[in-house]
Amino acid sequence: MNEPIQLARIRSALAAAASTDLLRPRRAAVALVLSPSPEASGGLSLLLMRRSEREGDPWSGHMAFPGGHAHADDTDLLHTARRETLEEVGIDLALAEMLGRLDDVSPMKSSELVVRPYVFFVRSPGAPTLSDEVAEVLWVSLDALASDAWKRTAEVMIRGSGYTVPAFVIDSRVVWGMTYHLLEQFLVQVLATPTALGGQAG
């Protein structure tokens, strides 16, 4: 890509799209958290986390966004995304800019669970504070994700069975499944917005 994806371009992309709501009895939310890249490129970084290894949990050790199930006392799914991000990685999104949201997704067609993705911008996120559920946090270049440099197929193991899946492979970390598809949805939506609308980083 010739120039970094700017914050204003993301604002335009999310504002222009009508999000799809799904009705399911169980609800959850995740946060796609953006921050200025530490490099002098003027680009943005996106937060990913690796879940801790837990016996009996088929998703343990996998890459994900901060997020989780809605609680009864959450005012809405936006509250869920903010609460889970604070609990899991110690980043307070209360004063962050909520840029918009993506379409609701369900992990499987027959699933009773719906996940709502929200996109945030945090200018100075500070050092993360990880819960026991999180092994590490990784800030990755949004431009590198958009360039397809990390896109390939990968082998993953679920409940003792191996699968070949589309993924972003960042060093030894494999981003696949719902996290991969949310990233794809987000990048397609942003890249479909003309650069001319992007303006400055904001």
VENJO-V166729 format. One record per residue. PHI is phi in radians with two decimals (NA if undefined). OMEGA is omega as a letter, one per 40 degrees, with the letter a starting at -180 (none if undefined). D_FIRST is the distance of its C-alpha to the first C-alpha in Angstrom with 1 decimal. Layout:
phi=PHI omega=OMEGA d_first=D_FIRST
phi=PHI omega=OMEGA d_first=D_FIRST
//
This chain:
phi=NA omega=a d_first=0.0
phi=-1.43 omega=i d_first=3.8
phi=-2.41 omega=a d_first=5.8
phi=-1.09 omega=i d_first=7.2
phi=-1.23 omega=a d_first=8.8
phi=-1.64 omega=a d_first=12.2
phi=-1.05 omega=a d_first=15.6
phi=-1.11 omega=i d_first=16.9
phi=-1.15 omega=i d_first=14.4
phi=-1.19 omega=i d_first=15.6
phi=-0.97 omega=a d_first=19.1
phi=-1.11 omega=a d_first=18.8
phi=-1.11 omega=a d_first=17.6
phi=-1.30 omega=i d_first=20.4
phi=-1.23 omega=a d_first=22.9
phi=-1.42 omega=a d_first=22.4
phi=-1.79 omega=i d_first=23.1
phi=-1.56 omega=a d_first=26.6
phi=-1.41 omega=a d_first=26.9
phi=-1.66 omega=i d_first=29.2
phi=-1.75 omega=i d_first=32.1
phi=-1.96 omega=i d_first=33.9
phi=-1.79 omega=i d_first=37.5
phi=-2.47 omega=a d_first=38.5
phi=-1.21 omega=i d_first=41.3
phi=-1.94 omega=a d_first=39.2
phi=-2.24 omega=i d_first=36.3
phi=-2.59 omega=i d_first=33.6
phi=-2.55 omega=i d_first=30.5
phi=-2.26 omega=a d_first=27.4
phi=-2.09 omega=i d_first=25.1
phi=-1.65 omega=a d_first=21.4
phi=-1.82 omega=i d_first=21.4
phi=-1.87 omega=i d_first=18.5
phi=-2.63 omega=i d_first=19.0
phi=-1.01 omega=i d_first=17.5
phi=-1.14 omega=i d_first=15.7
phi=-1.18 omega=i d_first=18.3
phi=-1.28 omega=a d_first=16.0
phi=-1.51 omega=a d_first=15.9
phi=-1.41 omega=a d_first=12.2
phi=1.40 omega=a d_first=13.2
phi=-1.56 omega=a d_first=11.3
phi=-2.13 omega=i d_first=13.4
phi=-2.01 omega=a d_first=15.2
phi=-2.07 omega=a d_first=16.9
phi=-1.50 omega=i d_first=20.4
phi=-2.17 omega=i d_first=21.7
phi=-2.33 omega=i d_first=25.2
phi=-1.92 omega=a d_first=27.3
phi=-1.26 omega=i d_first=30.6
phi=-1.17 omega=i d_first=33.8
phi=-1.30 omega=i d_first=35.7
phi=-2.36 omega=a d_first=38.7
phi=-1.11 omega=i d_first=41.3
phi=1.53 omega=i d_first=41.6
phi=-1.75 omega=a d_first=38.2
phi=-1.18 omega=a d_first=36.1
phi=-1.77 omega=a d_first=32.9
phi=-1.17 omega=a d_first=33.6
phi=1.42 omega=a d_first=31.1
phi=-1.56 omega=i d_first=28.2
phi=-1.38 omega=a d_first=25.0
phi=-2.77 omega=i d_first=25.1
phi=-1.67 omega=i d_first=24.5
phi=-1.04 omega=i d_first=27.5
phi=2.77 omega=i d_first=30.0
phi=3.04 omega=a d_first=33.2
phi=-1.29 omega=i d_first=36.1
phi=-1.21 omega=i d_first=37.6
phi=-1.72 omega=a d_first=40.8
phi=-1.06 omega=a d_first=43.8
phi=-1.64 omega=i d_first=43.6
phi=-1.24 omega=a d_first=40.0
phi=-1.22 omega=i d_first=40.0
phi=-2.90 omega=a d_first=37.0
phi=-1.25 omega=i d_first=33.9
phi=-1.10 omega=i d_first=32.0
phi=-1.07 omega=i d_first=34.7
phi=-1.05 omega=a d_first=34.3
phi=-1.07 omega=i d_first=30.6
phi=-1.15 omega=a d_first=31.5
phi=-1.09 omega=a d_first=34.6
phi=-1.12 omega=i d_first=33.0
phi=-1.12 omega=i d_first=30.1
phi=-1.13 omega=a d_first=32.8
phi=-1.19 omega=a d_first=35.0
phi=-1.49 omega=a d_first=32.6
phi=-2.20 omega=i d_first=30.3
phi=1.29 omega=i d_first=32.2
phi=-1.78 omega=a d_first=29.6
phi=-1.52 omega=a d_first=31.4
phi=-1.65 omega=a d_first=29.5
phi=-1.05 omega=a d_first=32.5
phi=-1.83 omega=i d_first=31.1
phi=-1.28 omega=i d_first=27.4
phi=-1.39 omega=i d_first=25.6
phi=-1.51 omega=a d_first=25.6
phi=-1.35 omega=a d_first=22.6
phi=2.67 omega=a d_first=23.8
phi=-2.48 omega=i d_first=24.3
phi=-1.84 omega=i d_first=23.2
phi=-1.06 omega=i d_first=25.7
phi=-1.03 omega=i d_first=28.5
phi=-2.30 omega=i d_first=28.4
phi=-2.14 omega=a d_first=31.2
phi=-0.94 omega=i d_first=30.9
phi=-2.46 omega=a d_first=33.1
phi=-1.00 omega=a d_first=34.5
phi=-1.60 omega=a d_first=38.0
phi=-1.24 omega=i d_first=37.1
phi=-1.52 omega=a d_first=38.9
phi=-1.76 omega=i d_first=36.0
phi=-2.08 omega=a d_first=33.4
phi=-2.07 omega=i d_first=30.4
phi=-1.87 omega=a d_first=28.9
phi=-1.63 omega=i d_first=25.4
phi=-1.97 omega=a d_first=25.0
phi=-2.00 omega=a d_first=21.9
phi=-2.17 omega=i d_first=22.8
phi=-2.13 omega=i d_first=21.5
phi=-2.12 omega=a d_first=23.5
phi=-1.24 omega=a d_first=23.2
phi=-2.37 omega=a d_first=25.4
phi=-1.25 omega=a d_first=26.0
phi=1.30 omega=a d_first=28.2
phi=-1.29 omega=a d_first=29.2
phi=-1.23 omega=i d_first=29.4
phi=-2.08 omega=a d_first=32.9
phi=-1.58 omega=i d_first=32.9
phi=-1.37 omega=i d_first=35.6
phi=-1.13 omega=a d_first=37.3
phi=-1.42 omega=a d_first=35.1
phi=-2.11 omega=i d_first=31.9
phi=-1.53 omega=i d_first=31.5
phi=-2.81 omega=i d_first=28.3
phi=-2.06 omega=a d_first=25.4
phi=-2.33 omega=i d_first=21.9
phi=-1.67 omega=a d_first=19.1
phi=-2.05 omega=a d_first=15.7
phi=-1.19 omega=i d_first=12.2
phi=-1.13 omega=i d_first=10.9
phi=-1.18 omega=i d_first=7.2
phi=-1.15 omega=i d_first=8.6
phi=-1.07 omega=a d_first=10.5
phi=-1.23 omega=a d_first=8.0
phi=-1.37 omega=a d_first=6.3
phi=1.22 omega=a d_first=10.0
phi=-1.09 omega=a d_first=10.7
phi=-1.78 omega=a d_first=13.8
phi=-1.51 omega=i d_first=14.9
phi=-2.93 omega=i d_first=18.2
phi=-1.64 omega=a d_first=21.9
phi=-2.51 omega=i d_first=24.2
phi=-1.70 omega=i d_first=27.9
phi=-2.23 omega=i d_first=29.4
phi=-1.97 omega=i d_first=33.0
phi=-2.27 omega=i d_first=34.6
phi=0.87 omega=i d_first=38.4
phi=1.47 omega=i d_first=38.9
phi=-1.94 omega=a d_first=37.1
phi=-1.66 omega=a d_first=33.9
phi=-2.37 omega=i d_first=31.0
phi=-1.73 omega=a d_first=27.9
phi=-2.33 omega=i d_first=25.2
phi=-1.22 omega=a d_first=21.4
phi=-2.78 omega=i d_first=19.8
phi=-1.71 omega=i d_first=17.2
phi=-1.93 omega=a d_first=18.8
phi=-1.95 omega=a d_first=18.2
phi=0.98 omega=i d_first=20.6
phi=-1.71 omega=a d_first=23.8
phi=-1.61 omega=a d_first=23.0
phi=-1.89 omega=i d_first=22.6
phi=-1.77 omega=a d_first=21.3
phi=-2.50 omega=i d_first=22.9
phi=1.15 omega=a d_first=25.2
phi=-1.10 omega=i d_first=25.1
phi=-1.10 omega=i d_first=22.6
phi=-1.06 omega=a d_first=20.1
phi=-1.20 omega=i d_first=20.9
phi=-1.16 omega=i d_first=20.7
phi=-1.07 omega=i d_first=17.2
phi=-1.06 omega=i d_first=16.3
phi=-1.05 omega=a d_first=18.2
phi=-1.10 omega=a d_first=16.5
phi=-1.16 omega=i d_first=12.8
phi=-1.07 omega=a d_first=14.0
phi=-1.12 omega=a d_first=15.9
phi=-1.22 omega=a d_first=13.2
phi=-1.23 omega=i d_first=10.5
phi=-1.34 omega=i d_first=13.6
phi=-1.54 omega=a d_first=14.2
phi=-0.99 omega=i d_first=13.2
phi=-1.02 omega=a d_first=11.2
phi=-1.05 omega=i d_first=14.4
phi=-1.40 omega=a d_first=16.2
phi=-1.24 omega=a d_first=14.3
phi=1.13 omega=a d_first=16.2
phi=-1.61 omega=a d_first=16.6
phi=-1.14 omega=i d_first=16.2
phi=1.49 omega=none d_first=19.7
//
